[in-house]
Amino acid sequence: MRPVFVFLGFLLLISAPATALEEPQPGEEDTYDQETVLEEAKGFFGDGAEGLGKVIEKIFADLGRPNGYIMGDEAAGAFVVGLRYGNGELIHKIEGKREVHWTGPSVGFDVGGNAARVFTLVYNLYDTEDLYRRYPEVEGTFYFIGGFGVNYQQRGDVILAPIRLGVGLRAGANIGWIKYTKKRKILPF
């Protein structure tokens, strides 16, 4: 009977998720708590941002504590094919502050334009160099004067949750990507 239990224990050990064995989970000292993130976001968006607390609460419930965040601005527009340009600053719990820019094309049933303030929660970014690449994006947007929204972007283990508070006149759904870079780029590819 004993060899069966040893064998089953071995099977459980080797079937554990690879990330649990490879990557140490960040401790509380390496991440931001919900209260700190909410205060930073309120300071960035302004105290009048209705519903911000619920959005951040939902993201924390889905993804836990982030180890960084990006504060920036962006402008976007589309008529079937769209473009997005943004810039801001990454604040990482361990590696400090870094300049970041982003661009991205999109295609879909999408028309209009908008400008937005963007507060992005960053998860599983252990080396800030891993931020600077393309992230696939699916987005639905409806701005009539103003609006608030969030979506998730993931590439590998890194997950980004941009919260956008925007103004403009835009409606639609699209797919595309966002490319994060160290320097401003004109071409979104």
N, C-alpha and C positions, 0 to 999 in steps of 0.2 A: 504493500500500500504506500509506503513512504516514497519509493522512486516515482510514483505517479504524481505526488504532490510537488516534489522537486522539479519534475519535468513541467508541470503546469505553471509553477512559479517562474521557471526559465522562459516559458512561452509568453507569460505576461510581461516580463522584463524586456524581451526583444520586440514585443509588439507595441511598446510605449511610443508615443509620438517622438519623432526624431528631434524636434525642436526642444522638447523637454530635456533630452539628454545632451544636446549640443550647446544651446544658448542659455546662459544663466538669466533668470528672470530679474528685472530691475527691482531694487528695493524702494521703499518710500522716499529715501533720501535722493534717489536718482530720478524721481518723477514729480509732477505737480499735482497738488490736491485740488479738489473741485472748487473749494472756496477761493483759492489763489487764482485759478483760471477765470472764475466768474468775475472777480474784482478787476483783473487785467482786461477782460473783454468789455466790461461796463465802462472802464476808463477809456478804452479804445473807441467803442461805439457811442458812448454817452449814456447817461443814466436813463434816458427816455426810450431805450430799445426794449419795447414790450415783447415778452415771450423769450428773451435771451436765456433766462434761468432754466426754463423748461427744455430748451434746445440743448444746453450744456449738460443738464441732468440726463437727458436721453443718450447723448454721446457717451457719457461716463458709464451709464448702465450697459451700453453695447460694448464699449472698448476698454473701459477702465481708465487708469491714470496715464496721461501722456508724458513723454519725456522732453517735449519741446512744443513750441507754437510759433506761428508766423503771423505777423501783423503787417498788412499792406493794403494797397489800393489796386483796382483793375478797371479796365474798360473793355466792353465786348459789343459786338454787333453781328447780325446775321441776316441774310436773305437766302435761305436754303443752306448756303455755305457760310460758316461763321468764323470769326477770329476773336481771340482774347489776348490781352496784354496786361501784365501786372508787375508790380515790384513791391518789395517790403523787406522785412528783417526777420530772420530766424533767431529765436531765443531758445537755446538748447540748455538743458539742466546741467550738463557736464562741460560741454565745449564752448559755452557762451554765445555771443552774438555773431551772426554772419549775414551778409547781404544776399538777397535772393531775388531773382526775376523769373517770370514765367510767361510763356506764350502757348497758344494752342489753336489748332484748327478744329472745326467741327462740321458735321453735315447732318441734316435732318429737316423735319418740318418745323422750321424756326425762322422767325422774322422779327426785326426790331433792334433796339440797342439799349444798353444800360451801363451805368457806372456803379461800382460797388466798393465798399470797405470790406476787407476779407480778414477774418481771424481764423487761422487754420490750426487745429490741434494735430500734433505729430506723434505717432506711436512707433515704437521699436526702431528708432533711429539711433544706433549705437555709434556710428561714424557719420558725421555730417556730410561727408563726401557722397554718401549713398543717396542723399536727397536729390542730387543734380542728375536727373534722368527723366524719361517719359513715364507718365502714369495714365493708363486708360481712364476714360471718363464717359459716363452716361448721365445726362442731365435733362431735367424738365424745368422749364422756367415760365413764370408768368409775373411780369412787372407791369402794373398800371399805376404810375406815379411812384410807388415804392413797394418794397417787398423784402422778405427775410427767408433764407433757405440754407440747407445743408445737404451735402452728398459725401460719399466716401470714395476715396481713390486708393488703390492698393497695387503695389508692385513688390513681389517677394514678400518679406516680412513687414516692410514699411507700409504703414497705413496713414493716410492724410484725411482729415475731416474738415474741409473748408466751410466756414459759416459766412454767408454773404448777406450783407444788408445793402440793398441797392436801390437806385432810382432809375427810371426810364420808362420806356414803352416797348415791351418785348413779350412774346408768347411763343411757346413751342417746346419740342423735345429734340435732342440731338445726341450723337455719339462722336467721340473724337479722342484727343489726348491733351494733356497739359505737360509741357516740358519745363522743368525747373533748371535754371542756369545761374552761374555766378555773375555773368555780365549780361547787359541788356542786348536783346537781339531783335532785328526787324522781321526776319523770316520766321514763321512759326514752326518750321520743319526741323 
